[in-house]
Amino acid sequence: MDSGLAPREAWPALMASAQAGDRDAYTHLLRAIVPAIRGIVRKQIADRVLVDDVIQDVLLTVHRIRHTYDPACPFLPWLMAITQARTIDALRKRGRHRLREANDEDLPDSASESMPDPDERGEELVLILDQLPVRQRQIVEHIHLQEMSLAEAAARNNLSVAAVKSLLHRAITNLRRMGAKHGRS
């Protein structure tokens, strides 16, 4: 009953061969790990379409960072860490999209009446963000308004992820300071 898939014990050797340029070993490895990825993802996500999206994202991530795998270490924990991270990213993204899809009918009458006009909030946000240095403003806009990941924002701005984190931290610190000054005056 050979399914044609490599047993888990062979995965480190297949990855080592793939890292050395063996395309067949790499193809064999990718086919073999899909069922394991699917099993890990299905434990947290029931939506089949989202499961398939996460599997694709995991495979792309494995491809992008395959050079970081150390063949002397077990392969499955490395794969599980990647899978967990991509699963969490997908769940967070789905949660953000669902929050945005809420409409005024979902809000109690008193809440919708007390909320400021969206145009006023947008103008106020633009005024506040314009007080930040350009790079900090761009990072805040990319991460918090356009909902890019740190990696996406880093690539978009030709920065390292660490630099993006640093700029974001500085921006948030500056925004807090501005808010404190605004609240006191």
ABEGO torsion letter per residue (X at the ends): XBAGBBBAAAAAAAAAAAAAGBAAAAAAAAAAAAAAAAAAAAAABABAAAAAAAAAAAAAAAAAAAAABBAABBAAAAAAAAAAAAAAAAAAAAAAAAAAABBAAABBAAAAAABBBAAAAAAAAAAAAAABBAAAAAAAAAAAAAGBBAAAAAAAAGBBAAAAAAAAAAAAAAAAAAAAAAAAX
